[in-house]
Amino acid sequence: MSCNRLKSALFFICASFSALSAQTNIAFENVVMGTEITNLVPQGGFESGTYGWNHISGHVDTAAGPAELCVPLSCGNGILQGYIDNNDTLGQVRREITIQGGEEMVISAYLWNLSDDTHKIDVVVVDLNDESWEGQLVLYSYNQGCRDGVFCYQSFTPPAGTHNVTLRCFYNGVTADDDNWPDYPVAAMWDNIAITPASAFQPPSNDLGGYSPGDINLDGFVNIGDFQLLVAEWLESEGCIYSDINKDGTVNSRDFDSISKEWDGNTDSEWNQTLTGSVMCGYQGWFNCPDDGANRGWVHWGSNNRFEPGYCTIDLWPDISEYEPDELFPSGFKYENGETAYVFSSYNRKTVLRHFKWMRDYNIDGAYLQRFATETYGGTSLNHRDTVLAHCKEAANLYKRKYVMMYDLSGLGETGTFQVIRDWKRLVDVYGLTKDPDDKAYAHHNGKPVIAVWGIGFNDRAYTLEECKSLLNFFRADPDYGGMTIMVGIPSYWRTLGKDCVNDPYLFEVLEEADILSPWAVGRYSNTSGVNSYANNVWIPDMQWCQSHSKEYLPVVFPGFSWYNLHGGTLDQIPRRGGQFLWEQYYKTIKDAGVSMVYQAMFDEVDEATAIFKCTNNPPVGSFIDYEGLPSDHYLWLVGQAAKMLRGEIPVTSTIPIRD
């Protein structure tokens, strides 16, 4: 099967890669080689030496491994090296290739320029040298990280038609040829040279996350779907970019072996059928910006429809380095250099898809989508909530993450819970929620779709416990709109009817309607001793109560807390301690309480600084906290590790795993 035909058959095809006006370099230390999606040119991985490449000048040849260099290689065993042991100032190999024009293409490669302060090669190059439209990749001796290697890529658009072009790999401009070079006699290297349709190209990931080389169709699993694609491309060697897992230029038994080793057998009928063994995040999806199309102005970024110094309600600043220009909106904040700081909108489809992709990449099972009942009466707030729901539904299906509708009753007045029933009926009737046969992502548990209702039993609510019982009974027993597994968000001290809970034993009758109990824990403890006390006085006895009353238990964990800009108080009120605070909670819930599922607060809430998604260590000028110098994806990775610990895939330990 040709790649063009295969590409049209793949339901998961990524959105077109944006046109690039300049070369992009990604430091080798920030990527995992082989995680890119590219179409290698013939022998572009140099697995068979320089077969098909013509030697033009200098000493340029392949090595079957790192040779005397301690340089990791790609999926295969070949790498092209340029030598300076023959007093050459120029070394080059080239080959003829054919390109089909009429669409945007991306030229990419791994390059190394092994210069130092006194021994330099001016430039290491991969280029097409026939026409003005052709791409070129260059790595100069002054480029940051040139010795350690970079992944380079650049887009170009050939005119329509078939083009026979010359592809060159060369170095030029040697300033010294003595044997004091740091890696003498090697001074330049090339690997994984590719020319890929921009619609299919993806640069390499900076972490394996949920990536598996055998997951050819990128659905999160290595299963029959990947095997079918491999069979379709069996023994193909021209133009295929999906099933050549080992990057050796053809689809063969080595690729089959890779799938076999990673096989997990998951199918569409299995992955969303249980919450057991799952870590699910709360997903607010409540951010708006002027000009995002929602016509709501600034929502949840600032106050009085302003987002600038003096009108700010967030304590963490998102890392927006991966967002595309059409996802970003200028704020009134500036960096120290005077540049404008940007943020995102949850109304943007591309942004929500990006967030769910992160969940997939880091092995987070999915999200409880927050739906505030007070925002469902109509107008722009209802439009926003419906739009975010549609984005989440699409994203969850695309990346095989579970999602659950979670009604938040906060702010409802007496009798207000009936609005939840009206809204739910509309979602089922108009959008087919839980009834859509094409929606494979809506979570089920114990054979039924899951509904979550947060805010039952708190002692500061106007709606009554009787209303809450009627609402839960509707979700359980209504013949047209019910039949649900019901999760309820309740106060920390529900079992003893103390502190944040109503002092009314009728609450226990209400909870008889529920299947899963989830006490809210954010802010209830702030350090190791507090976690230990909460485990002994809440999680462990709660779990015992649930087991004796045929209920399931969903504890809430959170990474830290700060709402200085929202409500005042102390900035960084509950410090994260590099993730140790969060890890202690996972350890105690799993080891001591013996839970089988966890609710992670929250994926995207920068308001109270409980977010685990990518946040920056370099916020604009203002009062903000950061990730203490840790990578912006540290908490995504950490929660993914905790999910593995919950499922028994790694040992249960009080120590955070060492990240590769």
N, C-alpha and C positions, 0 to 999 in steps of 0.2 A: 504493500500500500504506500502510495506517495505521501509525503508530509502534508501537501496541500489538501488531499482528500481526508487524511487523518485529522487535520486541524479543523475542518468543517464538521467533523463528527463529534468533536469533544465539547461536551456541554460546559466544561469549566474554563474555557479559553479566557485568558486574562484580558482586561481592557488594554487598548493600544498604548504602547509605551510612548511617552511624550517625546516630541522632537527635541533634540539637543543641539544647541548652538555651539557648544564647546566640548572638549574632551573631559570626561569625568574619571578621576582616579580614586580608588578605594584602597587604603593601606592593607597590605597582606595580613597584618595582625588583626584586622577587623573583619575578615571573611573566613569562611570554611570552604576550601577549594572543592569544587564539584557540586556545590549547592546552586550554582547558576543554571539557568535554562538557556542554552545556546545551541547553535547549529555549527559544529566544527567544520571547517573546510577540510577537504581530503587530506588525511594525515596531519591535521592541525594539532593533534596531541602528541605527535612524534613517537607513537608507539612502535612504529616499524622503521626507526631511524629516520633518514632523510629521503626515504623512498618517494619518488614523485617530485622532489624538490631539486632544482638545478643549482649547483655551486657556481657562484659568479666570481667571488674574490675573497681573499683572506682565509683564515682558518675558522670555519664554522661547521660544527658537527653536533651529533646528538650523544647524550649519555644515557645509559640504562638505569639511571638512578642519580642520587645527588653527588656521586663521585666523591671528590675531596671536599665538596661543599655541604654544609649542614643545612640544606634547603629542602623543605617538604615539597613533594610533588603532587600532581593532581591524581585523579582516580587511577590513572595508568602508571607506567614506569618510564616514560620517555620525557626528555626535555632537550630543547635546542640550546647549545652553548656557543658563545663567541669567544675565541681565544686571541691572545696578543703575544704569542710566543714566536711569531715569524716576522717581527718588526712591521706588521701591517697596521695601517691607519684606517682601513676600511674592510669590513667583512660582510658578505651578503649571500643569501640564498633566495631563490624565487621559484614560483610555479605559476602556471596558467590555470585560471578557474573561470567558471561561467556563472553569471548573475542574471536573474530575471528581474527586470526593472518594473517601474510603475507603482511601487510601494516603498514606504520608509524601511530602511535596513539599519542594523547596528553592527559595527565592527568592534570586536572585543578581543582581549588577550591578557595574559599575565606577563609582565615585563620586570626584569631586574637590571639595574645599572650599578655595577659593583665598583663604583668609584670611591675614593676617599679624598682627603684634603689635598694630597699631592699627586695622586694618580687618578686621572680622569679619562673617561670616554665622554665626549661631548653629548652624544644622544644615542639612544636605542630606539629603533623604529619598526613599526609594522605599517605598511601602507599599500594602497592601490595607486599606481603611478601613470595611468593612461589618460584619464579624463579629469576635468576640473571638479566634477561632482563627487569624486571618490573620496572615501574616508582615509584618515591617517591617525595613527597612535604614536605618540612620542614620549620618551622618558629621559629628561635631562639630568645631568649630574647634580644640579642644584635643586631638583624636585625633592620635597620631603618624603622620606621613606624609600628613596630609590634603591638603596642597597638591600633593604629587606623585602622589596618587591611590592608591586601594586597590581590590582585588577583595573584595566583601562577600558573605556568604551566611548564610542562616539556614533552618532546617527548620521546617515546620509540617504539621499533619495535618488536612485538611478532613474533616468528616463524610461518610459515604457519600451519593452522589447527585450531581446536577449543580448547580453554583453559578454564578450570574452575579454578578460582583464588579467593583468599581471599583479600578483600578490608578492610583496617583498618583505623579508626580515633582514635588517642590517644594523650595524653600528658604524659610527663615524667619529673621527676627531680624537685620536689617542694622544695624550700629552706625555706619556712615559711608557716605555716598553721593558723596563727592568723587572727582575723577579721579586721586587719588594712590594708588588701589588698585594693587597690583602688576601686575594683568592687566586693568585697567579697559578696557572696561566689564563683562567677564565675571567672575563670582564663584563660579559653580557649574557642574558638568558631570556628565552621566550617559551611560552607554553599555552596550550588550549586556545589556539587562534581560531576565531569563529566569525561568521557573517550570518546574522539571524534576522528574520522578519521582526520588525519592532513590535508587531502585535503579539509575538510569542516570547520575546526576550525578557528575562529577569536577571538582574545582577545577583551575585552570590549573597547569601545570608551572612550576618555577623555572628550567628550562633546556630547550632544544629536545631535547638528548640525541638519542635515536633517533626523536623525534616527527616525523611528516610529516603536514601537513594532509590530503593525499590518502589517508592510511591510515585509511579510514573505520572498518574493523572492528578496528583496533588489533592486528593480528597481526604487526606489525613490517615489513610489506611493502606496497607500492602495486602491486596486481596485479588479476587477474581477479575476485577476491572483492570488492574494493572497487567495481569497475565494475558487478558484478551488483547490489550494494546501491543504487548510484546509479540504475541503470535502474529498479529496483523503486520508487523514490521520485520518478521523473522528473516534474517540474512540480508536485509536491506543495508546499503552502505552509502547511498547518495541522498543527501538532503534531509535525513531524518533527525529530529532533535529530541525525541521523547524517550525511546526505549533503549538507546545506547548508553546504559547506565555506567559502564566502565570506560566510556570515552575512547574506545579503541578503533573507532571508525566503522563498525558494523554491529548489527544486533545478532548475538550469538549465544552460545551456551554459558559464557561467563555472565551475561546479563540475566539469564535464567537462574543461575546459581545465586545471584544477588537477591532476586525476588524470593527464592525458596528460603533463604536464611532469615528473611524479614517477615515472612508470611504470617498474618494474624487472622485471616479468614473473616474479618468483619463484613457485614452486609448491611444494606439499607434497613433491614427489618430488625436489626439488633442494637445499633449504636445509640438510639434515643429512647430505649425502652425502660431504663431504670435510672434512678438517682443514686443508687447504691454505688459506692466507690467514686463518687463525683465531687469535685470542687467547683461550685458555681459562684459567679460574682454577681453582686448587685450592680446593675447598669442604669445610671440615672438618665443619660440621654437628654439632658434638660438645658443645654447651652445654646443660646442664640446670639447672633451678631447682626448689626445693621447690614442690609444688602445681602443677607443670606437667602432671601426669598420667603421667609416666614412672616415678615412684617411685624416683628415683635421687638425690634431694637436689641439692646443689651439685656440678656436674661442670664442670670446666675454667674455673670462675670463681675458685674458692678452694681451700683445702686442709682436710683433716680434716672434710669436709662442713660447712665454715663459709665464709662470704664476708663478711668484715668486716676492719677494720684488724688487721694481723698475720696474716691468713689470706687472702691475695690472690695470684693467679697470673697476673694480666693487667697489661699496661703501657699499653694504650690503652683508653679508655672509649667504647663505642658511642654515637652520637647517636641517641637514642630519641624525638626530637621527632615523627617521622611514625608511630610505632607506636601502635596503638589500645590502650585500657586492658586488654583481655583478652590482650594479648601481653606485658605488663610484670609484673615480679616485683620486690618490694622487696629491696634488699641491706642489709647492715649499715653501709654508707657514707652519709655525710651531706655535703651541700653546706655552704658557709660560712654560709649563712643558716639552717642547721639542717634543711632539707628532706631527705627520704630520696631516695637515688639508686636508680634502677631499671635493670634489664637484661632481656634477652629469653631465650627458650628455643628451641633448634633443634627441639624436639619439637612446637612450635606450627605448625600448617599455615599459618596466615595469615602468619607471619613468613617462612617459607621462600618462599612465593609472593611476598612483598614483595621478598626478595633477588633472585629471578630477574627480577622486574619491573625492578629497578634495572639488571640486566645488559642487559635489552632497551632501557631508556631511554637507556643510555650506549654502545650499540653494542659490548658485550662479548659474544662469541659463545657462551659457555656455561661449563660447569664439569666438572671431574674430581671426582666425589663420592668422598671418602675413605671407605674401609671397612676398618677395622682388623681384621685376621684374628683377633686375640686376643679380640675382642668378639663373635664369631659362634658361640660354643659354646652359648649359651642365656641364659635369664634376662632381666633388665631391660636389659642392654646390647644383646643381640640385638634385643629389641623396639624399643629406641631406634633402632638402625641400620636396621631394616626400615621403621620409621615415617618416618624422614627420607628414605629412598629413595623411598617412596611420595609424599611431599610434593614431592621434586625431580622425579620423573617427571611429576606433575601440572603443576607450575610450568613445567617446560621445554616441555611441550606447549602450555600456555596462552600462553606468551610467545615461542614459537618460538626457544628457545635449545637448543643441543646439550648433552647430558650423557653422561658416560662413567663406568662403574664403575671405581674405582681401588683395588685391594687394596694395603694397606700391611702388609708382612710384619714390621714392627718388633715385637720382643718374643716372636716365635715361637721355640720350642725346636727341637731336632733332630727331624726328621720332621713338624714343624708345618705345613709347606706343604700336606700332604694335607688339612688342614682347609679350605683355600681351595677345593679341588676339591669337597669335600662341600657347602660353603656355596653355591658357584656352581650346582651341580646343583639344589639346593633352590630357588634364586632363579629358575632357568629353569623348573622343574617347577611350582612353586607360584605364582609371580608372572608367569611368561611373559616374563622379561627377555630382550630381543633377539628374542623370538618373537611378541610381541603386535602384531597388525596395526594396532591403534589407537594404538600408541606411535610417533608420528612423530618424536620428539625424540632417541631414542637414536642417538648419532653413528655414522656409517659412514665408512670411508676405503678407497679402492681396492676398492669393491664389497662390503666385509665390515664387520660391526659391530666396534667397537673395544673392547678390554679393556686396562686398564693394571695393571701389577704393579710396585710400588715397593719397593725395598730389596734389589736383587740386586747382589752383588759388594762389599758393604761389609765391612770387615775386623773388625767387632765383632759378627758374627752367629753364632748357634748352628746354624741350619739350613745345609745344605751347598749347594755349587754344583750337585752332581748332582741334588739335590731340585729346585732351581730349573729345571734343564733339563727335568726330567720335567713340572713344572708348566706351563712354556711350551709344551712339546710337546702337552700335553693341550688347551690353549686353541687350538692350531693345528690339530691333527689329529683330535681325538675326533669320531666321526661324528654324535653326538647333541648334544654340548655345545660343540663346537669351531667351527672355521671362522672364527676371529677375526683381525682385524688387531691385532697385539700391540705395545703401547708398554711400555717398561721404564724405571723410574727407577733410575739407577745412580750411582756416586760420580763426583765431578768429575774424578778422575784415572784413570779406567778405562782410557784408551788407553795410559797408561804404566805401569799397575799400581802406582802410587805413592800416597803419603800416605794418603787415606781408603779406598783400594781394597785388596782382597786381592792379594797378590803371587803370583798363580796364573794362568798362561796359559790354563788350562781355561775361564776366564771368556769368552774369545773364542768357544769352542764353544757356550757357553750363549747368547751373544748372537746366534749364527746363527739361533736360533729366533725372534728378535724382528724387527719391521719398523721400529720407531721407537725411537731411543735418546734418553734425556732425563737428562743429568747434573745432579745437585742442586748448586745454586750458592749457596744462602742462607748468608751468613756467610763466604764464601770471599774476599771483597774488601770494602772499606769506603769507598773514595774514588775520585776520577777516575783517578788513576794505577793503582789496583788494577783498575778496570774495564778500562783499556787493556791492562794486562798479562794479565788473564784472557782478553780477546778474542784477543790474539796467541798465547797459549800453550795455550788450551783451545778456545774457540769456533771459531776459524778452522781449526786443524788437525783438530779433531773433525769439522767439516763436510766437509773434504776426505777424511778417512777414510771417512765414511759414504757419500759419493758414489762412492768407488772400490769400496765393498763392497755397493752396492745397498741401502743403508739410508737412512731419513729421520731428520732431526735436529730435536729439540725442545728448545731451550735454556730454562733457567729464569731468570727475572728477579724481583727483589724490591725493594720500595720503601724499605726501611730495616730496622733490627733493634734490638730491646731486650727483654731478659728479666730485668730487675732483680728484679721481684717473684716470678718463677718460680725463678730460679737464682742471684740476686745479681749481682755485677759492677757495671758502669757503666750507669746509666740513660741511655737514648738512645745505646746503644753504637755504632750505625751510623746517623748522622743522615740524614734524608730530603732536607734542603736544598731544601724547597719543591717536591720532585718532580724536581729536576735529576738526582739520583742515579739514579732509575729511568729517566728519559728517556735518559741516557747509555747505559744498558744496551740499551734498544731501538735506539738509533742504531747502536751497534757491532754488534749481532747482525744487523740488517737491512742496513746499508751494507757493513760489512767482511766479515761471515761469509756474508751472502746467504741467510739462513734464510727459510723459507716459512711457519713456524708458531711460536708462542711459548706457553710455559706461564707464567702469572702466579701467583706465590706472594705472598700467598694472598688469597682474597676476604674471609674472616671471622676470620682468626687474630689475635686481640688478645693472646693469650698471649705470643707472641714479637714482637708489634707489627709484623707483616708485612701486616696487613689493609689492603685498599683500599676497603672499604665505608665508609659514613658514620660518622665518629667525631667526637666533640665537642672543641671547644677549651676547654670549661669542665667538666672532670671534677670529681668530688667531692674532698673533702680527702683527700690521700694522695700517694703517689709515682707519678705518671703522666706520660706524654708526651702531646702533642696534635698538631694539624695546623698548628702555627705560625701560627695566625690565618687560614689559608686556609679557604675554604668546606668544609663537611663532605663534600661530594661531589667535592672536587677530584681525588682519585685515581681515582674512577670515570670522571670526565671525561677525565683524563689517559690512562688505559688505553684508553678509547675512541678518543682521538686517535692513540695508538700503533697501534691496530688499523687505523685508516685509513692510517697511514703504511706499515704492513706490506703492505696491499693496493694501494698506489700511488694512493690517493685524495687524499692530500696529499703535498707534497714531503718527501723524506727530508732531515731537517735536524737539527743538533745542538742547536738552540734550541727550547725549549718553545713551541708555538703560543700566540698571544695569544687569550685567551678573550673572546668577545663579551659 
